Amino acid sequence: MLKPGAKVLEIAAKDPLLARADGLAFGEKTILYVNSVTAGKLLRLDLGPDGKSKSVVDLKLSRPLDRPDGMRAIGRNRLLLAENSGKMDMVTFEGAGLRNAVVKTIKEGLEMTPAVTATRGMAWIVEGKLPYMNDAAFKDKDPGLFKMYAVLLPKN
């Protein structure tokens, strides 16, 4: 992390669980959610007043994740999660210590979904078509239109 006015980066968290960290989203004031697109994990970092991690929690998932990527916190103990397998999920945290991550798919059947955001009661998810950037089999092929989808957010 780079604190205001600082010229040198500081390590904010160090844990083997973070080895393949990818997406992140800030939740409540002292919570940072982190996922691993390659390991299919969802983690919670509890942050101290200095911004450094006090603990890293490997959250218990209600179902396996398939290449979790972009995330956005939406309210207390909830976030949107884009799975690069073409799904958009709502994740709710519950149970003792909020260690259980209940994953509910709210849109599926999309083509590679690396990013999600929310505004005014709507979730927005975008198709990424990443193989066209880094897979030789797609070289010089037309990816077609890139699409963004609006999905009404469930009330709970």
Secondary structure, DSSP 8 states (H G I E B T S, - for coil): ---TT-SS-------GGGTT---EEE-STTEEEEEETTTTEEEEEEE-TTS-EEEEEE-EESS--SSEEEEEE-STTEEEEEETTTEEEEEEEESGGG-EEEEEEEE-S-S---EEEEETTEEEEE---THHHH-GGGTT-------EEEEE----
